[in-house]
């Protein structure tokens, strides 16, 4: 899947396989956007009506500028219902090869902007019909690191296959 191209807006340009605004003071850095575009999978957590978490994998999460993320509404009825009731979400992306990722916290809304929907739909292809795009206003973005562990670090237990 190739990078998205922002529609006819000279304030946006391709950067490393993602969509990023020229605004340098946003929470979302180029490194974060590149990781989102490069890993192919992020997890979106929304809040169910009973207060429990709903975790949903999304392959379409991308940065659209220094303050917003987007993902396609392909088959996400529970996530969309949850966002309509409580807009709080958290998105986690992690690259296991590099043992690092990012956590984004923000507020989400379903948008039907035809230009944005067409852009995302073109990226996903006709086999994934979409019903709008979820746009997340990022309020916090933090790194996630996973240290390397040895069997001694975790109590000397058996290793895989052992």
Secondary structure, DSSP 8 states (H G I E B T S, - for coil): ------SS-TTEEEETTEEEES-TTSSS-HHHHHHHHHHS-EEEEEE-TTS-EEEEEES--EE-SSSEEEEE-SS-HHHHHHHHH--EEEEEEEETTTTEEEEEEEEEEEE--HHHHHHHHHHH-TTS----EEEEEEEEEEEEE-----TTTTTS---TT-
